[in-house]
């Protein structure tokens, strides 16, 4: 939940997607339209994204998103990597 009282939800949208789903709500009953948020479309070695998590960092007054991705190495070995980004301001 953000400082404005709005709840934010993120989810894996598909095994091979290069982003995640997002929606928000003021009452946990009525939700905004679902949106797809691209995050690794500009990373050529990234193969997907999954397990996004969103929280509000009250100390720094910003949202932080963490997620996992599989990246292929030069030998096509699959490596699991955790990613995070901050200074994200989800909108309604």
Rosetta constraint file for C-alpha pairs under 8 A:
AtomPair CA 1 CA 5 HARMONIC 5.99 0.50
AtomPair CA 1 CA 6 HARMONIC 5.62 0.50
AtomPair CA 1 CA 7 HARMONIC 4.34 0.50
AtomPair CA 1 CA 8 HARMONIC 6.20 0.50
AtomPair CA 1 CA 55 HARMONIC 7.49 0.50
AtomPair CA 1 CA 56 HARMONIC 6.98 0.50
AtomPair CA 2 CA 6 HARMONIC 5.54 0.50
AtomPair CA 2 CA 7 HARMONIC 6.37 0.50
AtomPair CA 2 CA 8 HARMONIC 7.56 0.50
AtomPair CA 2 CA 56 HARMONIC 6.04 0.50
AtomPair CA 2 CA 63 HARMONIC 7.99 0.50
AtomPair CA 5 CA 26 HARMONIC 6.51 0.50
AtomPair CA 6 CA 24 HARMONIC 6.61 0.50
AtomPair CA 6 CA 25 HARMONIC 5.64 0.50
AtomPair CA 6 CA 26 HARMONIC 4.66 0.50
AtomPair CA 6 CA 27 HARMONIC 7.82 0.50
AtomPair CA 7 CA 24 HARMONIC 5.43 0.50
AtomPair CA 7 CA 25 HARMONIC 5.13 0.50
AtomPair CA 7 CA 26 HARMONIC 5.99 0.50
AtomPair CA 7 CA 27 HARMONIC 7.73 0.50
AtomPair CA 7 CA 28 HARMONIC 7.12 0.50
AtomPair CA 8 CA 22 HARMONIC 7.31 0.50
AtomPair CA 8 CA 23 HARMONIC 6.02 0.50
AtomPair CA 8 CA 24 HARMONIC 4.40 0.50
AtomPair CA 8 CA 25 HARMONIC 6.61 0.50
AtomPair CA 8 CA 54 HARMONIC 7.61 0.50
AtomPair CA 8 CA 90 HARMONIC 7.93 0.50
AtomPair CA 9 CA 22 HARMONIC 5.66 0.50
AtomPair CA 9 CA 23 HARMONIC 5.40 0.50
AtomPair CA 9 CA 24 HARMONIC 6.05 0.50
AtomPair CA 9 CA 54 HARMONIC 7.39 0.50
AtomPair CA 10 CA 20 HARMONIC 6.72 0.50
AtomPair CA 10 CA 21 HARMONIC 5.38 0.50
AtomPair CA 10 CA 22 HARMONIC 4.56 0.50
AtomPair CA 10 CA 23 HARMONIC 6.77 0.50
AtomPair CA 10 CA 52 HARMONIC 6.24 0.50
AtomPair CA 10 CA 53 HARMONIC 6.48 0.50
AtomPair CA 10 CA 54 HARMONIC 6.77 0.50
AtomPair CA 11 CA 20 HARMONIC 5.80 0.50
AtomPair CA 11 CA 21 HARMONIC 5.11 0.50
AtomPair CA 11 CA 22 HARMONIC 6.72 0.50
AtomPair CA 11 CA 50 HARMONIC 7.71 0.50
AtomPair CA 11 CA 51 HARMONIC 6.69 0.50
AtomPair CA 11 CA 52 HARMONIC 5.92 0.50
AtomPair CA 11 CA 53 HARMONIC 7.71 0.50
AtomPair CA 12 CA 19 HARMONIC 7.80 0.50
AtomPair CA 12 CA 20 HARMONIC 5.12 0.50
AtomPair CA 12 CA 21 HARMONIC 6.23 0.50
AtomPair CA 12 CA 49 HARMONIC 7.17 0.50
AtomPair CA 12 CA 50 HARMONIC 5.01 0.50
AtomPair CA 12 CA 51 HARMONIC 5.80 0.50
AtomPair CA 12 CA 52 HARMONIC 6.50 0.50
AtomPair CA 13 CA 17 HARMONIC 6.61 0.50
AtomPair CA 13 CA 19 HARMONIC 7.44 0.50
AtomPair CA 13 CA 20 HARMONIC 5.24 0.50
AtomPair CA 13 CA 21 HARMONIC 5.50 0.50
AtomPair CA 13 CA 36 HARMONIC 7.86 0.50
AtomPair CA 13 CA 50 HARMONIC 7.84 0.50
AtomPair CA 14 CA 20 HARMONIC 7.93 0.50
AtomPair CA 14 CA 50 HARMONIC 7.84 0.50
AtomPair CA 15 CA 48 HARMONIC 6.36 0.50
AtomPair CA 15 CA 49 HARMONIC 7.11 0.50
AtomPair CA 15 CA 50 HARMONIC 7.03 0.50
AtomPair CA 16 CA 47 HARMONIC 6.47 0.50
AtomPair CA 16 CA 48 HARMONIC 4.69 0.50
AtomPair CA 16 CA 49 HARMONIC 7.12 0.50
AtomPair CA 17 CA 47 HARMONIC 7.91 0.50
AtomPair CA 17 CA 48 HARMONIC 5.23 0.50
AtomPair CA 17 CA 49 HARMONIC 6.21 0.50
AtomPair CA 18 CA 38 HARMONIC 5.81 0.50
AtomPair CA 18 CA 39 HARMONIC 6.21 0.50
AtomPair CA 18 CA 40 HARMONIC 5.37 0.50
AtomPair CA 18 CA 41 HARMONIC 5.61 0.50
AtomPair CA 18 CA 46 HARMONIC 7.81 0.50
AtomPair CA 18 CA 47 HARMONIC 7.23 0.50
AtomPair CA 18 CA 48 HARMONIC 5.06 0.50
AtomPair CA 18 CA 49 HARMONIC 5.64 0.50
AtomPair CA 19 CA 36 HARMONIC 6.65 0.50
AtomPair CA 19 CA 37 HARMONIC 5.30 0.50
AtomPair CA 19 CA 38 HARMONIC 4.03 0.50
AtomPair CA 19 CA 39 HARMONIC 4.96 0.50
AtomPair CA 19 CA 40 HARMONIC 6.53 0.50
AtomPair CA 19 CA 41 HARMONIC 7.66 0.50
AtomPair CA 19 CA 48 HARMONIC 7.51 0.50
AtomPair CA 19 CA 49 HARMONIC 5.91 0.50
AtomPair CA 20 CA 36 HARMONIC 5.68 0.50
AtomPair CA 20 CA 37 HARMONIC 5.41 0.50
AtomPair CA 20 CA 38 HARMONIC 6.68 0.50
AtomPair CA 20 CA 39 HARMONIC 7.82 0.50
AtomPair CA 20 CA 49 HARMONIC 7.11 0.50
AtomPair CA 20 CA 50 HARMONIC 7.33 0.50
AtomPair CA 20 CA 52 HARMONIC 7.04 0.50
AtomPair CA 21 CA 34 HARMONIC 6.61 0.50
AtomPair CA 21 CA 35 HARMONIC 5.63 0.50
AtomPair CA 21 CA 36 HARMONIC 4.71 0.50
AtomPair CA 21 CA 37 HARMONIC 6.17 0.50
AtomPair CA 22 CA 34 HARMONIC 5.72 0.50
AtomPair CA 22 CA 35 HARMONIC 5.18 0.50
AtomPair CA 22 CA 36 HARMONIC 6.32 0.50
AtomPair CA 22 CA 37 HARMONIC 6.93 0.50
AtomPair CA 23 CA 31 HARMONIC 6.39 0.50
AtomPair CA 23 CA 32 HARMONIC 5.41 0.50
AtomPair CA 23 CA 33 HARMONIC 6.31 0.50
AtomPair CA 23 CA 34 HARMONIC 5.05 0.50
AtomPair CA 23 CA 35 HARMONIC 6.46 0.50
AtomPair CA 23 CA 92 HARMONIC 7.66 0.50
AtomPair CA 24 CA 31 HARMONIC 5.60 0.50
AtomPair CA 24 CA 32 HARMONIC 5.37 0.50
AtomPair CA 24 CA 92 HARMONIC 6.11 0.50
AtomPair CA 25 CA 29 HARMONIC 7.18 0.50
AtomPair CA 25 CA 30 HARMONIC 6.00 0.50
AtomPair CA 25 CA 31 HARMONIC 4.70 0.50
AtomPair CA 25 CA 32 HARMONIC 6.25 0.50
AtomPair CA 25 CA 92 HARMONIC 7.92 0.50
AtomPair CA 26 CA 30 HARMONIC 7.42 0.50
AtomPair CA 26 CA 31 HARMONIC 7.81 0.50
AtomPair CA 32 CA 92 HARMONIC 6.58 0.50
AtomPair CA 40 CA 46 HARMONIC 6.50 0.50
AtomPair CA 40 CA 48 HARMONIC 7.79 0.50
AtomPair CA 40 CA 49 HARMONIC 7.71 0.50
AtomPair CA 41 CA 46 HARMONIC 7.79 0.50
AtomPair CA 45 CA 71 HARMONIC 5.07 0.50
AtomPair CA 45 CA 72 HARMONIC 5.31 0.50
AtomPair CA 45 CA 73 HARMONIC 7.14 0.50
AtomPair CA 46 CA 69 HARMONIC 6.62 0.50
AtomPair CA 46 CA 70 HARMONIC 5.85 0.50
AtomPair CA 46 CA 71 HARMONIC 4.34 0.50
AtomPair CA 46 CA 72 HARMONIC 6.67 0.50
AtomPair CA 47 CA 69 HARMONIC 6.95 0.50
AtomPair CA 47 CA 70 HARMONIC 5.44 0.50
AtomPair CA 47 CA 71 HARMONIC 5.66 0.50
AtomPair CA 47 CA 72 HARMONIC 7.15 0.50
AtomPair CA 48 CA 69 HARMONIC 5.41 0.50
AtomPair CA 48 CA 70 HARMONIC 5.89 0.50
AtomPair CA 48 CA 71 HARMONIC 7.87 0.50
AtomPair CA 49 CA 67 HARMONIC 6.71 0.50
AtomPair CA 49 CA 68 HARMONIC 5.63 0.50
AtomPair CA 49 CA 69 HARMONIC 4.45 0.50
AtomPair CA 49 CA 70 HARMONIC 7.10 0.50
AtomPair CA 50 CA 67 HARMONIC 6.01 0.50
AtomPair CA 50 CA 68 HARMONIC 5.37 0.50
AtomPair CA 50 CA 69 HARMONIC 6.29 0.50
AtomPair CA 51 CA 67 HARMONIC 5.40 0.50
AtomPair CA 51 CA 68 HARMONIC 6.14 0.50
AtomPair CA 52 CA 65 HARMONIC 6.72 0.50
AtomPair CA 52 CA 66 HARMONIC 5.53 0.50
AtomPair CA 52 CA 67 HARMONIC 4.16 0.50
AtomPair CA 52 CA 68 HARMONIC 7.03 0.50
AtomPair CA 53 CA 65 HARMONIC 5.54 0.50
AtomPair CA 53 CA 66 HARMONIC 5.22 0.50
AtomPair CA 53 CA 67 HARMONIC 6.31 0.50
AtomPair CA 54 CA 63 HARMONIC 6.87 0.50
AtomPair CA 54 CA 64 HARMONIC 5.74 0.50
AtomPair CA 54 CA 65 HARMONIC 4.49 0.50
AtomPair CA 54 CA 66 HARMONIC 6.57 0.50
AtomPair CA 55 CA 63 HARMONIC 5.67 0.50
AtomPair CA 55 CA 64 HARMONIC 5.52 0.50
AtomPair CA 55 CA 65 HARMONIC 6.66 0.50
AtomPair CA 56 CA 61 HARMONIC 7.11 0.50
AtomPair CA 56 CA 62 HARMONIC 5.79 0.50
AtomPair CA 56 CA 63 HARMONIC 4.32 0.50
AtomPair CA 56 CA 64 HARMONIC 6.19 0.50
AtomPair CA 57 CA 61 HARMONIC 5.64 0.50
AtomPair CA 57 CA 62 HARMONIC 5.39 0.50
AtomPair CA 57 CA 63 HARMONIC 5.82 0.50
AtomPair CA 57 CA 64 HARMONIC 6.74 0.50
AtomPair CA 58 CA 62 HARMONIC 6.83 0.50
AtomPair CA 62 CA 86 HARMONIC 6.87 0.50
AtomPair CA 62 CA 87 HARMONIC 5.48 0.50
AtomPair CA 62 CA 88 HARMONIC 6.68 0.50
AtomPair CA 62 CA 89 HARMONIC 7.15 0.50
AtomPair CA 63 CA 86 HARMONIC 6.00 0.50
AtomPair CA 63 CA 87 HARMONIC 6.04 0.50
AtomPair CA 63 CA 88 HARMONIC 5.36 0.50
AtomPair CA 63 CA 89 HARMONIC 6.36 0.50
AtomPair CA 64 CA 84 HARMONIC 7.06 0.50
AtomPair CA 64 CA 85 HARMONIC 5.87 0.50
AtomPair CA 64 CA 86 HARMONIC 4.43 0.50
AtomPair CA 64 CA 87 HARMONIC 6.79 0.50
AtomPair CA 64 CA 88 HARMONIC 6.52 0.50
AtomPair CA 65 CA 84 HARMONIC 5.51 0.50
AtomPair CA 65 CA 85 HARMONIC 5.49 0.50
AtomPair CA 65 CA 86 HARMONIC 6.39 0.50
AtomPair CA 65 CA 88 HARMONIC 7.72 0.50
AtomPair CA 66 CA 82 HARMONIC 7.19 0.50
AtomPair CA 66 CA 83 HARMONIC 5.64 0.50
AtomPair CA 66 CA 84 HARMONIC 4.17 0.50
AtomPair CA 66 CA 85 HARMONIC 6.61 0.50
AtomPair CA 67 CA 82 HARMONIC 5.89 0.50
AtomPair CA 67 CA 83 HARMONIC 5.38 0.50
AtomPair CA 67 CA 84 HARMONIC 6.28 0.50
AtomPair CA 68 CA 80 HARMONIC 6.93 0.50
AtomPair CA 68 CA 81 HARMONIC 5.67 0.50
AtomPair CA 68 CA 82 HARMONIC 4.45 0.50
AtomPair CA 68 CA 83 HARMONIC 5.87 0.50
AtomPair CA 69 CA 80 HARMONIC 5.89 0.50
AtomPair CA 69 CA 81 HARMONIC 5.49 0.50
AtomPair CA 69 CA 82 HARMONIC 6.46 0.50
AtomPair CA 69 CA 83 HARMONIC 7.39 0.50
AtomPair CA 70 CA 78 HARMONIC 6.17 0.50
AtomPair CA 70 CA 79 HARMONIC 5.50 0.50
AtomPair CA 70 CA 80 HARMONIC 4.72 0.50
AtomPair CA 70 CA 81 HARMONIC 6.25 0.50
AtomPair CA 71 CA 78 HARMONIC 5.83 0.50
AtomPair CA 71 CA 79 HARMONIC 5.40 0.50
AtomPair CA 71 CA 80 HARMONIC 6.60 0.50
AtomPair CA 71 CA 81 HARMONIC 7.28 0.50
AtomPair CA 72 CA 76 HARMONIC 4.88 0.50
AtomPair CA 72 CA 77 HARMONIC 5.53 0.50
AtomPair CA 72 CA 78 HARMONIC 4.88 0.50
AtomPair CA 72 CA 79 HARMONIC 6.36 0.50
AtomPair CA 73 CA 77 HARMONIC 5.31 0.50
AtomPair CA 73 CA 78 HARMONIC 6.61 0.50
AtomPair CA 73 CA 79 HARMONIC 7.34 0.50
